[in-house]
Amino acid sequence: MTAFRNPVPTVDAVILVPDDRVVLVHRKHPPLGWAIPGGFVDEGEPLEAAATREAAEETGLAVTLLEQFHSYSDPARDPRRHTISTVFLASASGEPRGGDDAAEARSFAWDALPSPIVFDHREILADVRRYLLTGARRRP
């Protein structure tokens, strides 16, 4: 019998903070680098709950989800395994602090994002920025 392998659901929260900044976390575990706060959805957990939980765990911020932005499903987006991420736009205030899988959490100006940014998160951030500036959504 053939064993089926399915993609794993994940969520990411692009957290928008005052002064036109975005919150990123520096990962504790490979792949190392900066990332949008997020992670795996627990069994029985709605996507929205997973996004707010992961954001709080990794940044210490209480976020308000604004909207579901887009889903990203390229099988190569995560080198560890095939994941499908549902990305949310969120807002928060306060100073982020790293926690859980994040060694550090900081806010960055859009024109001064750090490097390296892991996974496909640079593409996601570019899509979000274009949307915020023009209202143009990513096309499937």
HELIX and SHEET records of a PDB file:
HELIX    1   1 LEU A   47  THR A   59  1                                  13    
HELIX    2   2 TRP A  110  ALA A  112  5                                   3    
HELIX    3   3 HIS A  121  THR A  134  1                                  14    
SHEET    1   A 4 TRP A  34  ALA A  35  0                                        
SHEET    2   A 4 ARG A  21  ARG A  27 -1                                        
SHEET    3   A 4 VAL A   8  VAL A  17 -1                                        
SHEET    4   A 4 GLY A  38  PHE A  40 -1                                        
SHEET    1   B 5 TRP A  34  ALA A  35  0                                        
SHEET    2   B 5 ARG A  21  ARG A  27 -1                                        
SHEET    3   B 5 VAL A   8  VAL A  17 -1                                        
SHEET    4   B 5 THR A  83  SER A  91  1                                        
SHEET    5   B 5 THR A  64  TYR A  72 -1                                        
SHEET    1   C 3 TRP A  34  ALA A  35  0                                        
SHEET    2   C 3 ARG A  21  ARG A  27 -1                                        
SHEET    3   C 3 ALA A 102  ALA A 109 -1                                        
END                                                                             
